[in-house]
Amino acid sequence: MIKVNVDARWSGANSTSFGFVARSHSGTMLVAGTHEEDQRMDPLVAEALALRWCMLQARELGMDSVIFESDSLSVIRAMKTDSSAWTIQNIIQDCHALAKDFNYISFSHVKRNANSPTHMLASIAFKFNDHVWWDHPPTESIFYL
């Protein structure tokens, strides 16, 4: 079982960034990644897109049994029900389709402070756009796992 935390953050006036951190059942960091979009998005849309991007990364990396955690309660609720805001409806449908590619998948809400490593990673995504680290996250003084 792999636990994957995901978050979105706004990087200045014209960009939105995503980050994820994947850990083993024992809490050891396995992989982390960042992505940046060249547009500022509605917060709910950004969180939903971050989850979809993270699910794509997890699938591409061969993760089979995953617990996705996000501090966006609205996105997690949308994944657990058939109800979502119209602004993210298509993104959530994509996420539901992606979920079928996993042997086991679940979605959990965590408080922002429990998601802080992922939030910090998303905040430095502009330095490491579209980058994935295996076992060795960036050596930034603000980044602690």
N, C-alpha and C positions, 0 to 999 in steps of 0.2 A: 504494500500500500504506500502510495506517495502522496504527500500533502503539498499542494501548490497554492501559494498566496499570490494574488494578483491585485494590481492597483493602477489607477490612472492619475495623472497630474498635469497641470497646465504649466508649460515652460515658456513663460513670457506672454506677450500679447498675441502671438500668432502660431502657437504650436501646442500640441497635446502629446504627452508621452505616457507609455505603458511600461510596467515592469512586472516581473514574476520571479519568485524564488521557490524552488522545489526541494523538499526535504524527504529523507527516508523515514520509516516508522520510528527510528531511534532519534530523529531530529538532526541528523547529519545533512548538511547542504549537499545536494547532488548537482544542481544546475541552476543558473539564474540567467535572465535575459532582459533586454530593453528594446524598445521600439519607439520611434517618434513620427508623428503625423504633422505635416506643415499647415495645420489649421487649428484654431481654437474651437472646441466643441462644447455643446451643452454637457454639463456634468453627468447626467444620467446616460446620455448617448456614449460619452467617453468611457464610463465604467462598463457598459455593455460591450462596447467594441474591444476593450481591454480583455474582458473575459473570453470573447470569441477568439481574439489573437492568441491568448494564452492556451486555449483548448487546441488550437491548430498547432502551436509549438509542442505541446505535450504529445499530441498524436504523432507529429513528425519525429519526435525524439524516442518514440516507441513505448511511451508510458501506457500501461494497460489498466491499472487499478488506481484511480485518482480521487482525492478529495480536494475540490477547489474551494478556496476561502477568499472572501472579499469583504471589504468594509461597506459595500453598497447594499444595504438591506433591500432596496427596491429591485435590484438586479437578481439577488438571491431568491427573493419571493417570486419573481417572474419565472425563474428556472424551476421552481418547485410547484408552480401552478400553471394554468393555461391563461392567466390574466397578466397583462403588462400594459404599460403606458403606450399609446400609439407611436410615440417617437422611437421606441426601441422594439416594437413588435417584430419587425423583420429580422433584426439582429438576434433576438431571443429564439425565433424559429430556426435560424441558422445554428445556434448553439444546441438546440434540441436535436437537430439532425446530426451534428458532430458528436453528441453524446452517445449515439448508437455505435460509434467506432470504438468505444471503450468496453472492456469486460465488466468493470465496476466503476461507477461514477457517482459522486454525491456533491452537493453544494451546501456550504455553510457560511453563515454570516459571522464575522469577527469584529470586535471593536477596533477603531482606528489604531489605538496604541498596540494592539496585538499584530497589526499589519505594518508596523513602522519600518522594518527592514525593506519591505517591498515598496513602500511609499518613498523611502530615501533612494532606492534604486531607480524608481521612475523619475525622481527629481534630477538625476544626473544622466538621464537617457540621451540628452542632447550631445553629450561627449562620446557616447558609445552607441549611436543609433544602430538598430538591428544587429545587436551583438548577443551571443550566447556564450556563457562561461561554464565549463565543466570543472567543478571542484575549486576553481580559483576566481572568486568575484573580483571586481575592480578594487584597487588599493587606494580607496578614497578615505580620508580621515572621517568623513561623515557616515561611512557605511560600516555598520556592525551587524554581524549575524550572531 
